[in-house]
Amino acid sequence: MKIAIIGQGGHSKVVRDVIKAKEGAEIVCCFDDKFNAEFFHEQIMYGPVNSAKNIAEDFPEVKFFVAIGNNTVRKKIVERLGFPEEFYATLIHPTAQISSDAIVGPGSVVMPCAVVNSDAQLGAHTIINTCAVVEHDSKIENFVHISPNATVTGNVTVREGAQIGASATVIPGMEVGKWAMVGAGATVIHHIPANSTAVGVPAIVKIREVTGGV
């Protein structure tokens, strides 16, 4: 599989390692708006984000991956490109454990040692980070980030654009609203409303000054 990465920040470094670990996958393009023009280096094409559209037209065998950790920015780039879902790669590290009953959406990545259990559903362009756990029957919507070592237990719903912080835990049956943020190490025992931040053990909700999303 030939893959074009969009984004050249810290998250893309980890995504590169996932691609390198995937048999038969190779990076052929790297796009970021920090590049003003297209150029080649060590047989890889570099250029601004809009160059991805030319590659999509001329090289249909290339799959794309938006390797940007910020959920809002990731969604903006996906909307800017306007590619159909089938243009995107789904990346799963070989050490991750994915149930045969689970669904992993296009453009999503499951990092090393993460676990996605039976009948869990991951939407498009989600990040299941290193050693994170998504338990049975949980629904993770588009553009969500489950941070390293976080645990989403059974029958949890995490709405679009939300982030579960590192080592946080969401107990069974809870819902985390759209574009909400659960702080690192928090324990969620109540529903978390949209566009809010929840921190502490148990997690206490604080409304954001900005609404989040795009």
VENTA-V174238 format. One record per backbone hydrogen bond with DSSP energy under -1.0 kcal/mol. NH is the residue of the N-H (numbers start at 1). CO is the residue of the C=O. If there is no record, write none. Layout:
nh=NH co=CO
nh=NH co=CO
//
This chain:
nh=3 co=26
nh=4 co=63
nh=5 co=29
nh=6 co=65
nh=7 co=31
nh=14 co=10
nh=15 co=11
nh=16 co=12
nh=17 co=13
nh=18 co=14
nh=19 co=15
nh=20 co=16
nh=21 co=17
nh=22 co=19
nh=25 co=22
nh=26 co=1
nh=28 co=3
nh=29 co=3
nh=30 co=45
nh=31 co=5
nh=32 co=47
nh=35 co=32
nh=39 co=46
nh=41 co=44
nh=44 co=41
nh=45 co=28
nh=46 co=39
nh=47 co=30
nh=51 co=48
nh=52 co=49
nh=53 co=50
nh=55 co=51
nh=56 co=52
nh=57 co=53
nh=58 co=54
nh=59 co=55
nh=62 co=59
nh=63 co=2
nh=64 co=87
nh=65 co=4
nh=67 co=6
nh=67 co=65
nh=68 co=66
nh=74 co=70
nh=75 co=71
nh=76 co=72
nh=77 co=73
nh=78 co=74
nh=79 co=75
nh=80 co=76
nh=81 co=77
nh=82 co=78
nh=87 co=84
nh=88 co=85
nh=89 co=64
nh=91 co=108
nh=93 co=110
nh=96 co=93
nh=97 co=114
nh=99 co=116
nh=102 co=99
nh=103 co=120
nh=105 co=122
nh=108 co=105
nh=109 co=126
nh=110 co=91
nh=111 co=128
nh=114 co=111
nh=115 co=132
nh=116 co=97
nh=117 co=134
nh=120 co=117
nh=121 co=138
nh=122 co=103
nh=123 co=140
nh=125 co=106
nh=127 co=144
nh=128 co=109
nh=129 co=146
nh=131 co=112
nh=132 co=129
nh=133 co=150
nh=134 co=115
nh=135 co=152
nh=137 co=118
nh=138 co=135
nh=139 co=156
nh=140 co=121
nh=141 co=158
nh=143 co=124
nh=145 co=162
nh=146 co=127
nh=147 co=164
nh=149 co=130
nh=150 co=147
nh=151 co=168
nh=152 co=133
nh=153 co=170
nh=155 co=136
nh=157 co=174
nh=158 co=139
nh=159 co=176
nh=161 co=142
nh=162 co=159
nh=163 co=180
nh=164 co=145
nh=165 co=182
nh=167 co=148
nh=168 co=165
nh=169 co=186
nh=170 co=151
nh=171 co=188
nh=173 co=154
nh=174 co=171
nh=176 co=157
nh=177 co=192
nh=179 co=160
nh=180 co=177
nh=181 co=196
nh=182 co=163
nh=183 co=198
nh=185 co=166
nh=186 co=183
nh=187 co=200
nh=188 co=169
nh=192 co=175
nh=195 co=178
nh=197 co=206
nh=198 co=181
nh=199 co=204
nh=203 co=187
nh=204 co=199
nh=206 co=197
nh=208 co=195
//
